[in-house]
Amino acid sequence: MKIRLIGPTEQLKGQRLCFVIFAICLLARFIEYFLIETDKTAIGENVFHKIFGIVILAAALKVLDLKWRDIGFQRDGSVSGILKGMLLGSVCFSLSYGLELALLALQGAPSHLELYISGFSLTGSQIKNTGFVFFVLCVLFNIINVWMEEGIFRGLFIKTLSETKPFMSANLIAALLFGIWHIVMPFRSFIAGEMSFAAMIFMGVGYIILSGIMGIKWGLLYRMTGNVWIGLGDHLLNNTVSTNMLHVISPNGADELQIVRIMAAQFISFVLVLIIYCRKRGNNSV
């Protein structure tokens, strides 16, 4: 899984380009979250910076003389890979939803599941959209989301950084950047007065750790399969079903233990993927 660049100068150029791309995309993310605030419009999702990121990624591939298949977007096995990733996510989230319901029941708050669309919020879901168009838009916007994030953080970053670094080092760097990518959400909640500074720091560190673990997991899947499809499928299910579609309703409101649900599911899937990776590595197959 190496980029066949011409020499050390070109390799360094590729690595610098990765960090430049990250900085540009992060700036675009801040602009949309704080200035445009597309998620507060009828669109209901900050999707423009993701489209922008795909355009930037396509331009970077041109600069590096690469094709989409070179960073893991091969056509062969795409459908089966996505389905395998969604199966992985479905199994792990079934367990975490069960855990969430059990914890609420133990607290004397019997709960149930409801299917509707809401934007992901650190302070809980508040608007219920049940129209078919909202489900279609949710899936569409999240396809754009995972295509951009898997393409940049796994496909481009890991592949480029692996040119001069061991895979695990490249994966950890990409995962750290992926974690930093997500701190914009608690930061905006702090600026909006929805959480204290201490809560912002706590949530920010938590996001870096949680998103970092998810990034490492998807990076391992990328390494084992040579493509982004399984990670993309798992990522898509996480973003659509567990955070935007299937909600746990208790007497205290919606999704009060959502973070527990997500952390449990991601920890379970991370352990499973890590075990498989270690076994394959022991057999010298990755």
Helices and strands as residue ranges (DSSP letters): H 8-31, I 32-36, G 38-40, H 48-63, G 68-71, H 78-106, E 112-115, H 132-149, I 150-156, H 157-161, H 167-181, H 184-191, H 197-225, H 229-237, I 238-245, E 246-250, E 253-254, H 258-282
